C-alpha cells in the first residue's frame, strides 16, 4: 500500500483558505486491503499532521481517491512540503508507501492605495489593486459602503 499522488491542494491557493487534502492510495500488494490508515505531514510556514483512513476495499493493483475528512487552514503564504504515506500494520515494504511533494500558496495582501484629497464639486477616479474583493467606503473606519 502506498500514497502515489497528491491531487489537492493545488498551487496558488490564498492563505486563510480551508484546504482539502485529496490523494490517491494504491495497493501494490497481492491481497485486497480495507481500512488503510493514511498520514499527511505538512511542513513550511505552518506545521500540521493529519490522519484519515481509506475505508474502501482496494484490490491488488487497484487505486482509490481519499478525501480527508477535515481540511486544514493555510495561515500563511509560502512553500509547503507534503509527506503523505500509508501506515498499514502488515506492510513490510516501506519504500513505496510515501510521496513527498511541494506546493506554493499565496499570501493575502492588503490593497495598495494612494491618498487623494478632493475639494469642491469635482470627480476623481479611484483605483486599487490587491487580492480578493475591494470595497470602497466613505470613511477609513465605520464608514458606509460606496462601491465594490
VOPAGU-2260 file (C-alpha; in pm, 1 decimal, decimal comma):
REM VOPAGU-2260
SITE   aa  ch    i         X         Y         Z
SITE  UNK   A    0       0,0       0,0       0,0
SITE  UNK   A    1     116,3     349,8     -65,9
SITE  UNK   A    2      18,5     705,5    -148,0
SITE  UNK   A    3     103,2     772,5    -511,9
SITE  UNK   A    4     -40,9    1119,1    -594,0
SITE  UNK   A    5    -138,0    1432,3    -401,2
SITE  UNK   A    6    -432,2    1571,8    -600,6
SITE  UNK   A    7    -507,4    1869,6    -379,7
SITE  UNK   A    8    -444,3    2124,1    -252,9
SITE  UNK   A    9    -305,4    2267,1    -572,6
SITE  UNK   A   10     -58,2    2550,1    -611,8
SITE  UNK   A   11    -181,1    2907,0    -585,4
SITE  UNK   A   12    -439,6    2894,8    -307,1
SITE  UNK   A   13    -451,6    3201,1     -85,7
SITE  UNK   A   14    -374,9    3197,2     285,4
SITE  UNK   A   15    -672,0    3171,4     522,1
SITE  UNK   A   16    -824,5    2916,0     286,7
SITE  UNK   A   17    -959,1    2583,9     415,5
SITE  UNK   A   18    -753,1    2343,2     203,9
SITE  UNK   A   19    -886,0    1994,3     139,7
SITE  UNK   A   20    -638,9    1704,7     122,1
SITE  UNK   A   21    -716,4    1470,2    -166,1
SITE  UNK   A   22    -476,1    1190,3    -261,2
SITE  UNK   A   23    -455,0     854,9    -438,6
SITE  UNK   A   24    -388,4     534,2    -241,9
SITE  UNK   A   25    -254,8     237,0    -442,0
SITE  UNK   A   26    -244,1    -130,7    -347,0
SITE  UNK   A   27      95,9    -268,2    -453,0
SITE  UNK   A   28      34,6    -597,0    -271,2
SITE  UNK   A   29    -125,9    -929,2    -360,7
SITE  UNK   A   30    -423,5    -912,2    -121,2
SITE  UNK   A   31    -724,8    -679,1    -105,9
SITE  UNK   A   32    -692,3    -414,6     169,0
SITE  UNK   A   33    -951,3    -215,7     364,9
SITE  UNK   A   34    -929,4      46,7     642,2
SITE  UNK   A   35    -589,4     177,5     538,7
SITE  UNK   A   36    -451,6     445,9     772,4
SITE  UNK   A   37    -305,2     746,1     588,5
SITE  UNK   A   38     -89,3    1021,2     737,4
SITE  UNK   A   39      -3,4    1359,2     585,2
SITE  UNK   A   40     274,5    1566,7     742,2
SITE  UNK   A   41     271,6    1927,9     626,1
SITE  UNK   A   42     576,0    2147,1     692,7
SITE  UNK   A   43     656,9    2503,1     594,4
SITE  UNK   A   44     523,7    2833,7     724,3
SITE  UNK   A   45     283,9    2614,3     923,6
SITE  UNK   A   46     332,5    2258,2    1052,3
SITE  UNK   A   47      36,4    2018,5    1062,2
SITE  UNK   A   48     -10,2    1640,9    1087,2
SITE  UNK   A   49    -336,5    1498,5     954,4
SITE  UNK   A   50    -473,6    1144,7     985,0
SITE  UNK   A   51    -752,3     969,4     795,7
SITE  UNK   A   52    -849,6     619,8     681,4
SITE  UNK   A   53    -930,4     480,7     336,7
SITE  UNK   A   54   -1234,3     273,2     434,0
SITE  UNK   A   55   -1298,1     110,4      96,6
SITE  UNK   A   56   -1161,0    -223,4     -22,8
SITE  UNK   A   57    -872,9    -171,9    -265,1
SITE  UNK   A   58    -796,8    -476,1    -479,8
SITE  UNK   A   59    -437,7    -575,1    -570,3
SITE  UNK   A   60    -311,2    -328,1    -830,2
SITE  UNK   A   61    -611,3    -104,9    -760,8
SITE  UNK   A   62    -633,8     259,1    -656,0
SITE  UNK   A   63    -875,6     478,8    -466,5
SITE  UNK   A   64    -903,0     851,7    -406,4
SITE  UNK   A   65    -916,8     954,8     -41,2
SITE  UNK   A   66   -1053,2    1296,2      54,9
SITE  UNK   A   67    -955,4    1377,4     411,0
SITE  UNK   A   68   -1249,3    1445,5     640,3
SITE  UNK   A   69   -1100,1    1758,4     796,4
SITE  UNK   A   70    -938,6    2034,9     589,8
SITE  UNK   A   71    -654,5    2244,2     725,6
SITE  UNK   A   72    -642,7    2623,5     715,3
SITE  UNK   A   73    -344,6    2785,3     547,1
SITE  UNK   A   74    -225,2    3050,7     790,7
SITE  UNK   A   75      49,4    3197,0     573,6
SITE  UNK   A   76     163,6    3201,3     216,2
SITE  UNK   A   77     483,4    3031,3     104,0
SITE  UNK   A   78     615,4    2689,6      10,3
SITE  UNK   A   79     475,3    2389,1     195,0
SITE  UNK   A   80     610,7    2033,7     183,8
SITE  UNK   A   81     360,3    1746,8     198,9
SITE  UNK   A   82     474,8    1399,7     301,6
SITE  UNK   A   83     189,1    1152,2     265,8
SITE  UNK   A   84     210,0     780,9     345,0
SITE  UNK   A   85       6,0     475,7     434,7
SITE  UNK   A   86      53,9     309,5     770,5
SITE  UNK   A   87     -70,3     -45,7     716,1
SITE  UNK   A   88      49,3    -264,1    1005,3
SITE  UNK   A   89     126,8    -574,6     794,6
SITE  UNK   A   90     306,4    -385,5     515,0
SITE  UNK   A   91     678,1    -463,7     544,9
SITE  UNK   A   92     785,2    -283,2     225,4
SITE  UNK   A   93     818,5      84,3     319,0
SITE  UNK   A   94     995,1     209,9       5,2
SITE  UNK   A   95     669,1     251,3    -189,4
SITE  UNK   A   96     446,8     382,5      91,4
SITE  UNK   A   97     502,4     757,4      62,4
SITE  UNK   A   98     534,3    1060,3    -158,5
SITE  UNK   A   99     689,4    1397,3     -84,9
SITE  UNK   A  100     581,0    1698,5    -287,0
SITE  UNK   A  101     577,9    2076,0    -253,9
SITE  UNK   A  102     306,6    2332,2    -314,5
SITE  UNK   A  103     323,4    2712,2    -314,5
SITE  UNK   A  104      40,8    2918,3    -165,4
SITE  UNK   A  105     -15,5    3292,2    -199,5
SITE  UNK   A  106     -41,8    3543,2      81,6
SITE  UNK   A  107    -349,4    3761,9     116,2
SITE  UNK   A  108    -209,6    4108,8      72,4
SITE  UNK   A  109    -381,7    4431,4     171,7
SITE  UNK   A  110    -482,0    4651,8    -121,9
SITE  UNK   A  111    -237,1    4919,1    -231,7
SITE  UNK   A  112    -390,1    5266,9    -249,2
SITE  UNK   A  113    -272,8    5625,9    -288,3
SITE  UNK   A  114    -413,7    5913,5     -82,3
SITE  UNK   A  115    -609,7    6180,0    -268,4
SITE  UNK   A  116    -790,9    6484,8    -139,3
SITE  UNK   A  117   -1075,7    6639,5    -334,1
SITE  UNK   A  118   -1221,3    6981,3    -260,1
SITE  UNK   A  119   -1523,4    7114,7    -438,2
SITE  UNK   A  120   -1761,0    6965,4    -692,8
SITE  UNK   A  121   -1511,4    6766,9    -899,9
SITE  UNK   A  122   -1476,2    6398,0    -962,8
SITE  UNK   A  123   -1182,8    6168,0    -903,6
SITE  UNK   A  124   -1109,5    5817,1   -1029,3
SITE  UNK   A  125   -1037,9    5568,8    -750,9
SITE  UNK   A  126    -822,4    5265,6    -820,4
SITE  UNK   A  127    -677,0    4993,4    -602,6
SITE  UNK   A  128    -514,5    4655,9    -654,5
SITE  UNK   A  129    -492,6    4351,8    -431,8
SITE  UNK   A  130    -624,6    4001,3    -386,3
SITE  UNK   A  131    -993,8    3938,9    -328,3
SITE  UNK   A  132   -1279,9    4188,0    -348,5
SITE  UNK   A  133   -1202,2    4554,0    -284,4
SITE  UNK   A  134   -1475,6    4758,9    -117,0
SITE  UNK   A  135   -1488,2    5140,6    -115,7
SITE  UNK   A  136   -1614,2    5326,9     192,7
SITE  UNK   A  137   -1678,4    5694,2     265,4
SITE  UNK   A  138   -1456,6    5683,3     575,4
SITE  UNK   A  139   -1144,1    5496,8     686,0
SITE  UNK   A  140   -1336,5    5338,8     976,6
SITE  UNK   A  141   -1706,2    5271,4    1041,1
SITE  UNK   A  142   -1797,8    5419,7     705,3
SITE  UNK   A  143   -2074,1    5349,0     457,0
SITE  UNK   A  144   -2009,0    5113,3     166,7
SITE  UNK   A  145   -1995,5    5315,2    -157,3
SITE  UNK   A  146   -1896,0    5058,1    -416,1
SITE  UNK   A  147   -1740,5    4716,8    -467,9
